[in-house]
């Protein structure tokens, strides 16, 4: 089960990555793992928790797959856990 602080950290990571230049921001599960210092399984749980509410990625989250944050995704995650 994803922890609140891990979800908040992942959302902060996504928001910061996207807002740097406004272009689409791509990241992988491995990026979340290294940024939050959590395990791959925890990172996948966090991304599943985010996805349950945001509904912007489909399927599983293999470590090598890139997940993209773009303007519509950013709008859905902007005000979470501010």
C-alpha positions, 0 to 999 in steps of 0.5 A, a space after each residue: 500500500 502506498 504511503 501518503 508521503 511517498 505519493 506526495 513525493 512522487 507528485 512533487 517530482 512530476 510537477 517539478 519535472 513538468 513545470 521546468 519548461 512546460 514541455 511533456 516530461 517523461 520519467 520511469 519507475 526507476 526515476 521515482 525509485 532513485 528520487 524517493 529512495 524507495 523500492 521498485 515495488 513501492 514506486 509501482 504502488 505509488 504510481 498505481 495509487 496516483 493513477 487510480 485517481 488521475 486515470 492517465 496511464 494504462 496498464 502496469 508500470 514496468 521499470 523501463 517504460 516511460 510515463 509522460 506528464 503533459 498539460 492535461 495530466 499536470 492539470 489533474 495533479 496540480 492541487 493534490 497534497 499542496 
